[in-house]
Amino acid sequence: MEKNAKSKKKAKGKNKKKAGKSLWQNFLSSLKEKLKKYWKEITILLLCFILGLFEVISFVKYQRANSAKNLDVAFYQVPQYMIDEIQKKVTSLYDGAITFTDISDLEFNEKNIAKKYELVFAKNGNATTRLEKYAEDLPVEWYGGMPSSLRRSAGKVLPLVMDHYEMAYYREGMQKAELDYPLSIPELQDFLKTMKGYVFSPFFCAGGEDDVLLAFTGALVEGFGGTESYKKAVSLLLKKPSLAQTIDEELSVSKKAGDKFTLRAILDMLRSWQSDGLVHPNWYVGRNGDLTAFMEDNQVGVMFTSLTNHRTIPYKVVRKFEADRVPVFTTSIDHGVIAPSYVAMKFTRYSYFDEILKDLVTDSTQKDLSMTTKLGPVSSRAQAYDKQADDVRFLAASCKDGPLPALGDAVFQTNPEAAHKFAEEIRTYLRLGVLKSTQNK
């Protein structure tokens, strides 16, 4: 009985398998017949599906490309004539919608700026340093046409043109006094002592202008201690933006720099110039107009100003002066030159805008920028506006560490109130020999 039951179960199982196999075969047979019968309709449906899929993909790509063409460009502390030239170049290079915004008078917020704008053009300084962590790396080859001192700065900031805080010497006075150009700070002091017999103010700069006073102070720091001392001073002032807190901080990073190299030592040297009649006694409140007046009357032997301000002085006056960099204490340490640059930065990974930045450092566009701004080009081969603009490029190329931002830009660029307060502290010390905080006690 048990054997019969087992054999019946096996038979049923076989029958089920056969039935299942038969159903599958019938399904496949039916499917083949339907495919043969409706193959045209099925082919059309498949083609419609594929075409529809392509349409969706194309639409998504179009939307992405269309959104990328909305280019937002910001300018920060860029003069209007330079903005106009850059706008003209960008517009000629890009067909999409472009929005240009000058954000110089707005509260500086690097995170918001990086989110809102694809390209930012700015004066190099503390603002660009704060923006760097959000900016995109730029191709090294874009820096290939620049002098080696600028190529070493390749990264996220693309220099376009350079200003320069210059020392300019009265040639006729030098000829009368039989003097050569001073090559060091000690030689400069001897130069001023001799020039005292030929002009009313051997040295003068518009110390009443905050940017000029801070730039001159910074240029002397760099002249005494080189680039590393300059960077140290910037770092100290960023942490403690007060003369009272930093005046006695040691700035020397090399034994080759001057002894007891501090801000106090530099300011005491300037006070000695005042007492010895080597500079107008109230030079630290003088304005750019006062400088021009002294130059017109042939009553200044050496003057310190920016190339930008140099351009505002009548040619018949300024042509009497020969510009150079601020002398250094020793050439045995690495130096840069105080040559504020105007730069570009990119804040998007899209490559749509690369051609714009790449074009701005070509020889032809560099020539156009120099002709418009009257500043030094960063391209080694581009034609410069004139000898002074070409000299800026030469000086930046001849200094190992290239162009450096002015002290006011490096520390106080986004806080002009703090810059003015610091400048006032310097003026108080130059006038009284004491710190402002000490005077108020």
Secondary structure, 3 states (H helix, E strand, C coil): CHHHHHHHHHHHHHHHHHHHHHHHHHHHHHHHHHHHHHHHHHHHHHHHHHHHHHHHHHHHHHHHHHHHCCEEEEEECCCHHHHHHHHHHHHHHCCCCEEEEECCCCCCCHHHHHHHCCEEEEECCHHHHHHHHHCCCCCHHHHCCCCHHHHCCCCCCEEEEECCEEEEEEHHHHHHHCCCCCCEHHHHHHHHHHHCCCCCEEEEECCCCHHHHHHHHHHHHHHHHHHHHHHHHHHHHHHCCCHHHHCCCCCCCCCCCCCCCCHHHHHHHHHHHHHCCCECCCHHHCCHHHHHHHHHCCCEEEEEEEHHHHCCCCHHHHCCEEEECCCECCCCCCCCEECCEEEEEECCCCCCCHHHHHHHCCHHHHHHHHHHHCCEECCCCCCCCCHHHHHHHHHHHHCCCCEECCHHHHHHCCCHHHHHHHHHHHHHHHHHCCCHHHHCC
